[in-house]
Amino acid sequence: MDPATRRAQIVDRATAIISRSGFQGFSIAELARECGISRAGVLHHFDSAEAVLVAVLRQRDLADAAAADDFVHVDSPAEMRSTLHRTVARNAGQREIVRLYTVLAAESLSPDHPAHAYFADRVSEIRQQVAATLTWHPDPESLLLRILATMDGLQLAWLRDPTIDLVAAWDLAAQDLLPDP
């Protein structure tokens, strides 16, 4: 396998393992087994488990970057509902990534977790970016906090019970959070 393909395979398998077991349950040995290579083979591409974790998070960021452009021009509750609907629909199609993010976000609450600063910075960045688009709302920070709490709560319920229609549940909640004036 060429190096780029192997690195992509390692990140893909690490994503699956970490979403299943968390970073605390992640090991280079298990990753190597799942990739069909030796531990040294993994460490040839990434010098540590933390480096693998960073690669997994960066891969997720790349996937999210395109979707972030949706938040640039949101001038009304209806536009925000539509934008968030697309975000939730995209998340509904990537259960493993949502599980990965949820597990790591919870684990990284501990200040000694290798992704602690990453998640603190990411949440702060998202809050600033999205709150800046809510200029039409009298209290953008409060609205954003309720949106994020609702979205996170619904995703957690959906991860526990796959029979929940995440998009339909979100659309209902969004009507309450973002009513038309």
C-alpha positions in Angstrom: 0.0 0.0 0.0 1.3 3.5 -0.8 2.0 5.7 2.3 -1.0 8.0 1.7 -3.4 5.1 1.3 -2.0 3.4 4.4 -2.3 6.6 6.5 -5.9 7.0 5.4 -6.6 3.3 6.3 -5.0 3.9 9.8 -7.1 7.0 10.4 -10.3 5.3 9.2 -9.7 2.2 11.5 -8.7 4.5 14.4 -11.9 6.4 13.9 -13.9 3.2 14.2 -12.0 2.0 17.3 -12.1 5.3 19.1 -15.8 5.8 18.4 -16.4 2.3 19.8 -14.1 2.3 22.8 -13.1 5.9 23.4 -9.5 7.1 23.4 -9.0 5.6 26.8 -9.8 2.2 25.3 -7.7 2.8 22.2 -4.4 1.0 21.6 -1.8 1.0 18.8 -1.7 -2.8 19.1 -5.4 -3.1 18.3 -5.2 -0.5 15.5 -2.3 -2.5 14.0 -4.3 -5.7 14.1 -7.3 -4.1 12.4 -5.1 -2.7 9.7 -3.3 -6.0 9.2 0.1 -4.5 10.0 2.6 -4.5 12.9 2.6 -2.0 15.7 5.9 -0.7 14.2 4.0 -0.2 10.9 1.5 2.1 12.6 4.3 3.9 14.4 6.1 4.4 11.1 3.2 6.7 10.0 2.2 8.2 13.4 4.7 8.5 16.3 2.1 8.0 19.1 -1.5 7.2 20.0 -1.9 11.0 20.5 -0.7 11.7 16.9 -3.3 9.2 15.6 -6.0 11.0 17.7 -5.0 14.3 16.2 -5.2 12.9 12.7 -8.7 11.5 13.4 -9.8 14.9 14.7 -8.3 16.7 11.8 -10.0 14.4 9.3 -13.3 15.2 11.0 -12.5 18.9 10.8 -11.9 18.6 7.1 -15.3 17.0 6.6 -16.9 19.7 8.7 -15.2 22.6 7.0 -17.4 22.5 3.9 -20.5 22.5 6.0 -19.3 25.5 8.1 -19.8 27.8 5.0 -23.5 27.3 5.5 -23.4 29.6 8.5 -22.0 32.6 6.7 -25.3 34.1 5.6 -28.1 33.3 8.1 -30.4 36.2 8.3 -33.6 34.8 9.8 -34.9 32.0 12.0 -36.1 30.2 8.9 -32.7 30.3 7.3 -31.1 29.1 10.6 -33.6 26.2 10.7 -32.7 25.3 7.2 -29.0 25.4 7.8 -29.2 23.4 11.0 -31.5 20.9 9.3 -28.8 20.2 6.7 -26.2 19.9 9.5 -28.3 17.4 11.4 -29.2 15.5 8.2 -25.5 15.2 7.4 -24.8 14.0 11.0 -27.6 11.4 10.7 -25.7 9.9 7.8 -22.4 9.5 9.7 -23.3 7.7 12.9 -19.8 6.5 13.6 -18.4 10.1 13.4 -21.1 11.4 15.7 -20.4 8.7 18.2 -16.6 9.4 17.9 -17.2 13.1 18.6 -19.6 12.4 21.4 -17.3 9.9 23.2 -14.2 12.1 22.8 -16.0 15.3 23.8 -17.1 13.6 27.1 -13.6 12.0 27.7 -11.8 15.3 27.0 -13.6 17.1 29.9 -10.7 15.9 31.9 -7.9 18.4 31.6 -5.2 15.7 31.2 -6.9 14.2 28.1 -4.8 14.7 25.0 -7.8 16.3 23.2 -8.9 18.6 26.1 -7.5 21.8 24.5 -8.8 20.8 21.0 -12.4 20.5 22.2 -12.3 23.6 24.4 -11.0 25.6 21.4 -13.4 24.0 18.9 -16.5 24.7 21.0 -15.3 28.3 21.6 -14.7 28.8 17.9 -18.1 27.3 16.9 -19.9 29.5 19.5 -18.2 32.6 18.2 -18.7 31.8 14.5 -22.4 30.9 14.8 -23.3 33.5 17.4 -22.0 36.2 15.0 -24.6 35.1 12.4 -27.5 35.4 14.9 -27.5 39.2 14.9 -31.3 39.2 14.2 -31.8 37.6 17.7 -31.9 39.7 20.8 -29.7 37.2 22.8 -27.6 35.3 20.4 -25.4 33.6 23.1 -28.4 32.2 24.9 -30.1 31.0 21.7 -26.9 29.3 20.6 -26.5 27.6 24.0 -30.0 26.2 23.7 -29.4 25.1 20.1 -26.2 23.3 20.9 -27.7 21.7 24.1 -30.7 20.5 22.1 -28.7 19.2 19.2 -26.2 17.4 21.5 -29.0 15.9 23.6 -30.9 14.6 20.5 -27.8 13.1 19.1 -27.0 11.3 22.3 -30.6 9.9 22.4 -30.2 8.8 18.8 -26.9 7.1 19.5 -28.6 5.1 22.2 -31.7 4.4 20.2 -31.2 4.1 16.5 -35.0 3.9 15.9 -35.2 7.6 16.7 -35.5 9.7 13.5 -32.8 12.3 14.3 -33.8 14.7 11.6 -37.5 14.7 12.4 -36.8 15.1 16.1 -34.5 18.1 15.4 -37.0 19.7 13.0 -39.6 19.6 15.7 -37.2 21.1 18.3 -36.0 23.7 15.8 -39.6 25.0 15.4 -39.7 25.8 19.2 -36.1 27.2 19.3 -36.4 29.2 16.1 -40.0 30.3 15.5 -40.8 32.7 12.7 -41.3 36.2 14.0 
